């Protein structure tokens, strides 16, 4: 398997550079990600699962999928028009 996560120029801006580097260093590692989308529906759900991710949560007020799976799966999703941005999922602290 190719060890570098190659993102197209179109989708590259959707993934922070630090996350791109983390995925490139270990593309098979399980990652916990938030996929911000313009809408949640069966098309998005199916594409996410086909890319190798398990959908852990889905929200519709702020359209987003919390997923887990191999980092290299983003290659299949990065150019989808409905994918707005990707970020690592993690604990959120409030004041």
trRosetta pair geometry for C-beta under 8 A, 3 or more apart (Angstrom, degrees):
i j d omega theta_ij theta_ji phi_ij phi_ji
1 27 7.1 -144 132 87 123 131
1 28 7.2 101 82 -63 153 111
1 72 7.2 -31 170 -115 129 174
2 6 7.4 -36 138 -6 144 108
2 27 7.7 18 95 31 66 169
2 72 8.0 140 73 -136 85 132
3 24 7.3 69 143 -177 69 65
3 27 6.4 -173 -152 5 43 123
4 24 5.2 8 -141 -146 58 101
4 27 7.8 110 169 -49 1 134
5 20 6.3 -147 83 -160 125 71
5 23 4.6 16 -23 116 156 111
5 24 4.6 -112 20 -79 91 71
5 27 5.7 161 -61 -101 95 113
5 71 6.6 -77 -75 135 141 105
5 72 6.1 -149 -99 -111 95 65
5 74 6.8 30 -161 65 130 111
5 75 6.5 -145 -154 -62 80 98
6 75 7.0 46 61 -115 67 114
7 11 5.4 -120 -173 88 100 95
7 12 4.3 128 115 -91 124 76
7 15 6.5 -145 -96 38 158 129
7 20 6.5 -74 -8 -126 136 122
7 74 7.6 -27 -92 122 103 111
7 75 7.4 -133 -90 -107 59 66
7 78 5.3 -119 -137 170 96 168
8 11 5.2 69 57 23 88 93
8 12 6.6 -135 87 -34 39 88
8 78 6.7 159 29 107 87 121
8 79 5.8 29 37 -75 135 116
9 12 5.8 -37 -136 5 28 123
10 78 7.9 129 89 132 84 93
10 79 5.5 56 89 -120 125 92
11 14 5.2 -45 -172 19 69 122
11 15 7.4 36 146 -3 86 101
11 78 3.2 110 148 151 151 95
11 79 4.6 -97 -46 -72 128 57
11 83 7.4 27 -137 86 110 126
12 15 6.8 -79 -163 43 39 92
12 20 7.4 25 -153 -93 81 149
12 78 7.4 43 -63 176 37 134
14 78 6.0 171 58 -151 131 78
14 83 6.0 55 -166 128 156 103
14 84 6.9 163 -133 131 106 27
14 85 5.0 -156 -159 -112 70 50
14 86 5.7 66 141 3 90 89
15 19 5.3 -118 178 86 91 117
15 20 5.2 113 118 -63 117 91
15 23 7.9 -33 174 8 145 142
15 74 6.6 67 -80 174 146 151
15 78 6.7 -51 -21 -119 121 113
15 85 7.5 165 -70 -161 38 65
15 86 4.8 -6 -98 56 80 117
16 19 4.6 85 65 9 87 105
16 20 7.0 -150 96 -9 43 87
16 86 7.8 -128 5 84 74 77
16 87 6.8 53 -6 -109 118 75
17 20 5.4 -51 -147 34 35 116
17 21 6.4 34 155 -19 66 103
18 21 5.8 -54 -151 35 31 111
18 22 6.4 33 150 -21 64 106
19 22 5.5 -50 -145 35 35 115
19 23 6.3 34 156 -17 66 105
19 86 6.8 -158 120 109 157 104
19 87 7.1 -143 -57 -132 155 41
19 88 6.1 -165 -103 -42 117 95
20 23 6.0 -59 -150 39 28 108
20 24 6.2 29 153 -20 64 109
21 24 5.6 -54 -144 37 31 113
21 25 6.3 31 156 -21 64 106
22 25 6.0 -57 -152 33 27 111
22 26 7.1 -38 169 39 61 93
22 31 7.9 114 121 -106 117 127
22 71 7.2 -150 112 -118 82 153
23 26 7.2 -96 -147 66 25 58
23 27 5.7 53 170 -104 72 65
23 31 7.0 -28 -95 -53 92 153
23 71 3.5 -169 -132 169 94 134
23 72 6.9 155 179 -65 105 48
23 74 6.7 -33 -148 25 163 133
24 27 6.7 10 -122 -61 22 94
26 29 4.0 31 135 -12 116 123
26 71 6.9 94 97 18 67 141
27 70 6.6 45 152 171 64 101
27 71 5.0 -121 -144 77 48 104
27 72 3.8 57 175 -57 109 104
28 70 5.3 -34 -144 -137 40 119
28 71 7.4 -53 -14 34 11 88
28 72 6.6 -3 -72 -2 49 120
29 70 7.0 122 65 -134 29 66
29 71 6.0 24 61 -10 79 112
30 68 5.8 22 -179 176 103 97
30 69 6.5 -68 -137 -144 74 9
30 70 6.5 -54 -93 -78 47 49
31 68 6.9 -173 86 -145 41 58
31 69 6.9 -27 50 70 75 44
31 70 7.1 65 10 -167 91 15
31 71 4.8 81 -17 -74 136 81
31 88 7.2 -97 -175 -119 102 83
32 56 7.9 -6 -142 3 94 151
32 66 7.4 3 -176 -177 87 89
32 67 7.6 175 -150 90 46 44
32 68 5.1 -17 -99 -98 68 90
32 88 6.8 62 84 -167 73 72
32 89 4.1 -91 138 58 94 111
32 90 7.2 122 93 -64 120 60
33 53 7.7 -70 49 -127 114 137
33 66 7.6 172 89 -153 43 48
33 67 5.4 -18 64 64 88 89
33 68 7.5 154 18 -91 72 38
33 74 7.9 161 -100 -75 175 113
33 86 5.7 -13 -173 -167 124 99
33 87 7.0 149 -158 80 74 33
33 88 6.2 -64 -107 -114 61 37
33 89 5.7 -174 -118 -15 3 96
34 64 5.6 -10 -173 -171 97 120
34 65 7.4 156 -158 79 48 46
34 66 5.7 -23 -101 -100 71 67
34 67 7.9 151 -98 20 22 75
34 86 7.1 155 79 -157 57 49
34 87 5.0 -11 55 63 105 84
34 88 7.4 28 11 103 87 13
34 89 4.9 126 -40 -77 84 85
35 48 6.7 -164 41 -110 165 125
35 64 6.6 152 78 -159 51 63
35 65 4.5 -7 56 57 106 96
35 66 8.0 -169 20 -78 74 20
35 67 5.9 22 -7 4 114 122
35 77 7.2 -54 -131 158 136 152
35 83 6.3 -60 -170 -131 102 96
35 86 5.8 -14 -106 -106 63 81
36 62 7.6 -46 -131 157 96 94
36 63 7.0 94 -166 93 59 74
36 64 5.2 -26 -103 -102 57 91
36 83 7.6 94 78 -166 56 58
36 84 4.5 -67 111 67 96 110
36 85 4.7 7 51 56 121 78
36 86 7.3 -152 20 -74 80 32
36 87 7.4 36 -16 7 109 98
37 40 6.1 116 73 -72 131 64
37 44 5.6 52 -152 -138 165 151
37 63 4.8 -89 75 135 79 112
37 64 6.7 164 19 -94 79 34
37 65 6.7 38 -9 -5 123 96
37 82 5.0 18 -161 151 101 92
37 83 5.9 -45 -104 -103 78 43
37 84 5.9 169 -114 0 18 94
38 63 6.3 31 148 77 10 152
38 81 7.8 -38 17 131 134 75
38 82 5.1 -119 35 -148 95 66
38 84 5.8 123 -52 -54 74 109
39 44 7.0 -176 94 -24 67 140
39 63 5.5 -91 -112 -128 20 157
39 82 6.3 -74 42 -147 77 117
40 44 5.9 -104 -137 64 45 143
40 45 7.4 63 -173 -51 79 93
40 58 5.5 131 -161 -176 148 112
40 59 7.4 164 -33 78 154 36
40 60 5.4 -110 41 -98 128 78
40 63 4.9 -168 -27 -147 89 93
40 64 7.6 -42 -65 33 121 23
40 65 6.8 143 -116 -59 110 90
41 44 5.6 96 53 15 63 100
41 45 6.9 -120 108 -5 32 97
42 45 5.5 -56 -139 40 33 114
42 46 6.0 34 162 -21 68 107
43 46 6.1 -58 -149 36 24 108
43 47 6.5 20 156 -15 62 110
43 82 7.5 121 103 -4 114 162
44 47 5.9 -59 -147 38 30 109
44 48 6.2 31 156 -21 66 108
44 65 7.1 -169 142 -36 116 136
44 80 7.8 121 -117 158 78 150
44 82 5.7 -112 -89 115 110 147
45 48 5.9 -58 -150 35 27 111
45 49 6.5 21 156 -13 63 108
45 55 6.3 -39 -140 -38 85 158
45 58 7.5 -19 -93 -94 106 147
45 65 7.6 164 -98 -101 64 139
46 49 5.9 -58 -148 40 30 107
46 50 6.1 32 154 -21 66 109
47 50 5.5 -54 -144 37 31 114
47 51 6.4 32 154 -21 63 106
47 76 7.4 -170 179 136 86 105
47 77 6.5 121 142 -105 109 90
47 80 6.3 106 148 -96 158 150
48 51 5.8 -56 -153 33 30 111
48 53 5.0 -63 169 65 84 121
48 55 5.9 74 109 -67 137 104
48 65 5.9 -73 -107 125 166 167
48 67 6.0 -132 -178 -95 123 147
48 77 6.9 42 -100 -96 62 136
49 52 7.9 105 178 -28 33 9
49 53 6.5 -101 -95 68 33 68
49 54 7.5 50 -114 -102 78 36
49 55 6.8 -58 -66 -17 89 101
50 76 6.9 -135 108 150 91 149
51 69 7.3 119 110 107 84 153
51 73 4.0 104 152 -177 94 100
51 74 7.3 73 176 -74 138 22
51 75 8.0 170 -147 60 108 61
51 76 4.0 -170 -111 73 99 129
51 77 5.2 -17 -82 -40 163 105
52 69 4.7 150 120 179 81 134
52 70 5.5 -23 123 35 140 100
52 72 7.9 17 51 80 151 80
52 73 4.1 -135 54 -96 108 127
52 76 7.8 119 7 25 92 141
53 65 8.0 93 125 133 140 129
53 67 4.0 12 175 179 130 130
53 68 6.6 145 -156 70 80 29
53 69 3.6 -127 -103 7 58 143
53 73 5.6 159 -44 127 91 160
54 67 6.5 151 73 -157 44 73
54 68 5.3 -17 56 60 97 84
54 69 6.0 149 8 -58 68 100
55 58 6.0 14 173 -55 124 102
55 65 5.4 -67 -131 -164 101 113
55 66 7.4 98 -166 71 60 54
55 67 5.5 -41 -102 -98 49 85
56 66 4.6 -64 67 105 102 98
56 67 6.3 171 6 -104 87 25
56 68 5.9 60 -39 -7 121 99
57 65 7.3 162 86 -159 54 46
57 66 4.0 25 48 36 95 119
58 64 7.4 175 -151 91 46 52
58 65 5.4 -12 -105 -108 77 72
58 66 7.5 -134 -64 22 37 73
59 62 5.6 12 115 63 129 72
59 63 6.9 -166 94 -120 75 20
59 64 4.9 10 49 52 104 91
60 63 6.1 13 -140 -94 41 68
66 89 5.4 87 -145 -107 96 148
67 89 8.0 168 46 -24 47 138
69 73 5.2 8 118 4 122 156
70 73 5.2 117 75 -22 78 99
71 74 6.4 -30 177 1 56 110
72 75 5.9 -13 177 -3 66 113
73 76 6.0 -47 -174 29 58 109
73 77 6.9 33 140 -4 77 113
74 77 5.5 -74 -148 49 47 102
74 78 5.4 61 158 -53 85 99
74 86 6.6 1 -125 -85 129 172
75 78 6.4 -33 -130 4 23 115
77 80 5.3 -41 -165 2 59 121
77 83 5.5 110 160 -64 94 155
78 83 6.8 -112 -134 89 24 152
78 86 7.9 -60 -104 -15 79 136
79 83 8.0 68 66 43 12 124
80 83 4.4 84 73 -5 100 106
83 86 7.2 0 -179 -50 115 93
